[in-house]
Amino acid sequence: EREQVARLGDARARRHAETISNALAALRVAASALGTPGGAFMDCLIDAVRARGTVGEISDVLESVFGRHRSS
């Protein structure tokens, strides 16, 4: 677990903060507009991954738009 946390910290330190911030913001906008004509959700998702966004960061953005699934 410690090794994985260290790798994650290293990955975050090596990426460009403004690039990932912009990519996650664009993903939030695209997710909010999902289903509207001309939406670019997948493009924004791919951009967030290419910007080295973590699964947790991307998931947090999507959860903020769509909420968390709760099984009944």
C-alpha positions as CSV (number, residue, x, y, z in Angstrom):
1,E,0.0,0.0,0.0
2,R,2.8,2.4,0.9
3,E,4.5,1.7,-2.5
4,Q,1.3,2.4,-4.4
5,V,0.7,5.7,-2.5
6,A,4.3,6.7,-3.2
7,R,3.9,5.9,-6.9
8,L,0.7,8.0,-7.0
9,G,2.5,10.9,-5.4
10,D,5.3,10.6,-7.9
11,A,2.9,10.6,-10.8
12,R,1.1,13.6,-9.5
13,A,4.3,15.5,-9.0
14,R,5.4,14.8,-12.6
15,R,2.3,16.1,-14.3
16,H,1.4,19.7,-15.1
17,A,-1.1,20.9,-12.5
18,E,-2.8,23.5,-14.8
19,T,-3.3,20.9,-17.6
20,I,-5.0,18.4,-15.3
21,S,-7.1,21.1,-13.7
22,N,-8.3,22.3,-17.0
23,A,-9.0,18.8,-18.3
24,L,-11.0,17.9,-15.2
25,A,-13.0,21.2,-15.5
26,A,-13.7,20.4,-19.1
27,L,-14.8,16.9,-18.2
28,R,-17.2,18.3,-15.6
29,V,-18.8,20.6,-18.2
30,A,-19.0,17.8,-20.8
31,A,-20.6,15.4,-18.2
32,S,-23.1,18.1,-17.3
33,A,-24.1,18.5,-20.9
34,L,-24.2,14.8,-21.6
35,G,-27.0,13.9,-24.0
36,T,-27.0,17.3,-25.7
37,P,-26.1,17.7,-29.3
38,G,-22.4,18.2,-30.0
39,G,-21.4,16.9,-26.6
40,A,-17.7,15.9,-26.3
41,F,-17.8,13.8,-23.2
42,M,-15.6,11.0,-24.4
43,D,-13.1,13.5,-25.9
44,C,-12.9,15.2,-22.5
45,L,-12.6,11.9,-20.6
46,I,-9.7,10.9,-22.9
47,D,-8.1,14.3,-22.4
48,A,-8.3,13.9,-18.6
49,V,-6.6,10.5,-18.8
50,R,-3.9,11.9,-21.2
51,A,-3.3,14.7,-18.7
52,R,-2.5,12.0,-16.2
53,G,-5.7,12.4,-14.1
54,T,-6.1,9.6,-11.6
55,V,-9.0,7.2,-11.5
56,G,-10.1,8.8,-8.2
57,E,-9.9,12.4,-9.6
58,I,-11.9,11.5,-12.7
59,S,-14.4,9.5,-10.7
60,D,-14.9,12.4,-8.3
61,V,-15.7,14.7,-11.2
62,L,-18.3,12.2,-12.5
63,E,-19.8,11.6,-9.1
64,S,-20.2,15.4,-8.6
65,V,-22.3,15.5,-11.8
66,F,-24.1,12.2,-11.7
67,G,-24.1,11.2,-8.0
68,R,-23.1,7.9,-6.5
69,H,-25.0,4.7,-7.4
70,R,-26.6,3.1,-4.3
71,S,-28.0,-0.4,-4.7
72,S,-31.3,-0.9,-3.1
